[in-house]
Amino acid sequence: MKIKDAIQVLRTEVVFGRTPSGRSITDYAQNAIGASLEDTKNYEMECLSCKNCSLIISGLLCPEGCPNCGSKDLTTEIVNGD
């Protein structure tokens, strides 16, 4: 799923401070999600979903793992924003 296709999910994560699975989002991850939304030039890039906490975020912001929980188990296979 591309960032442009996940904008509503990203906005929902910011508003509720929760991942799609209901886990809390850290301040660091909130800032990373905000950066994903602000980076309109990269809306064609892939999103990643953390298999541990379900955070959905730009793949450009996960070079060392999930910014929310630190897991390195990320996937590009996101179905219906989850």
N, C-alpha and C positions, 0 to 999 in steps of 0.2 A: 504494500500500500504506500502510495506517495504521500508526502506531507500535505499537499493540497487536498487530498481525499480524507485526511484525518484532522482537519482544522477544527471541526466541531468537537471531536473527542479531546483534542488538546485544550480547547477552551473550557470544556467541562472539567477536565483534570485541574485546571487552574482555579476555577470558581469554587469547586467543592474541596479542593486540597486532597483528593483521593484518586487512586488509580481505578481503572475500570473494574477491578476485583474488590475494591473497597479499602485497600491499604492506604494508610496515610502517606502523604508526599512530603519529603523534607524541603526546607527552604532552598537548599542548593538545587534540588530537582525542579522546584517551582521556577527558579531563575532560568534553568536550562529549557524548560517548556516555553517560558516567555521568549527566550532567544529563538527557539524554533519557530514561533509564531511571527516574530519580527523579521526574520530572515526571508523575505518574500522572493529574493533572487534564487533561493534553493528549494522552492516548493515542489520541484520535480524530483527531488532526492527521495530515497526510500526512508520510511519510518522503521524503527525497531521496536519490538515489544519484549520486555523482560519476562522470562519464563518463571521467575521467582515472585516478583511483586506486581506484574502486569502493566507496569508503566509503559506508555507509548510515547516515543520521542524521536526526534530527528536522528538518523544514523550518524550524522556528522558530529554529534555531541556525545558519542559513546565510545571513544577510542580505548578507554580502559575499563569498560563495563557500564553497568547501570548507574546513573547518577543518583538514584534514589536508594538502592539497597547494596550496590557494589557487585552484584552478581555478574558473572561473565557469560551467562547462558541467555543470549539474546537471539531473537528470530525475526525474520522479515515476513513470516507467514502470519498475517493479521487478518482475521475473519470478522467482518462486520464491526471493526473498531475495537475488537476485544482479543 
